[in-house]
Amino acid sequence: MSRRRILILLAAAAVLTATVLYAGWLRRDTALQGSGTVEARNIRVGSKIGGRIDKVLVREGDSVQAGQVLITFDDHELRAALQQSRAGAEKSQRGYRPEEIAEARAVAAQSKAEYELKKNGYRSEDIATAQADLDRAKADEIRTHLDFDRYAALAKKDLVSKQQLDTAEANWKVAAAQQRSARHKLDELQRGYRPEEIASAEAHYHQAQANLEKLERGNRREDIDLAKAAYAYDEARFPRAPGYRSLRRHR
C-alpha cells in the first residue's frame, strides 16, 4: 500500500471519529443533576371569624385551589351573639317596658325609705318597745334567779330532786340570756346607725334614683346609635352568602 493511500485512510478515520464524538455531545442531557431535599414554604391560614372547628376538609400535603373550602366552623355561638346584639339594638330603640319602669320606681322608693330611716335614726316608739322588752326580761331573770336560789336551799336538805334543781337553773340561764339580748337591742336602737351604714344607704338610694330617671327618660340617641353599630358589626362578621361557615383559600 502506498504512503498516499495510508494518509487518506487515516484522515477518513479521524473525520469519522470526530463526527461520532460530536453527535454524542449533542445528545447529552444538559440538566444539572445532584442529590438533596426539596422543602416547601409553610403558609399559615387564618380566619377573620373565630369559633369551634366543625370539619377539616383537607389533609396535610394536599394540593388546594383558589376558592376551595378548607375548614368549616360551628356557627351556633356566632348566631347567638348576632341575635343578642339584634335584640339589644331593638330594645335600645324601643325603650323600656312600663313594668320595668314600675319596678325601678318601687326600688327607688324602698331605698329612699331605708336611707331616711338610717339618717333620722330609729323611731321613739321602737325604742320604747325595746325598753319594755328589757324590763320584762329583767323581771324574768330576777324571778328565775330567786326560784333557783330557793331550790338550791331545799336541795341541801334533800327536799327537792336534782332534776328539779337543774330545771330551775336552766330557766334562770335562759332568762339571763334573754335579758342580755334585750339590753343589746335597746343599746343598738339608742345608739342609732353607724356613719358608714348611713353613707351606704344614701349611695344606694342615689343609684336607684338615677336608674329610675334613666328608664323614665329612655335611652340617649348616642346609646341607640352605639347599639345599632354593634349589631351592624356583628352582622357584617356573619355574612349570609353560601359558604359563610367555611374558611376558603383565596389565592
Secondary structure, 3 states (H helix, E strand, C coil): CCHHHHHHHHHHHHHHHHHHHHHHHHHCCCCCCCCCCCCCCCCCCCCCCCCEEEEECCCCCCCCCCCCEEEEEECHHHHHHHHHHHHHHHHHHHCCCHHHHHHHHHHHHHHHHHHHHHHHCCCHHHHHHHHHHHHHHHHHHHHHHHHHHHHHHHHHCCCCCHHHHHHHHHHHHHHHHHHHHHHHHHHHHHHCCCHHHHHHHHHHHHHHHHHHHHHHHCCCHHHHHHHHHHHHHHHHHCCCCCCCCEEECCC
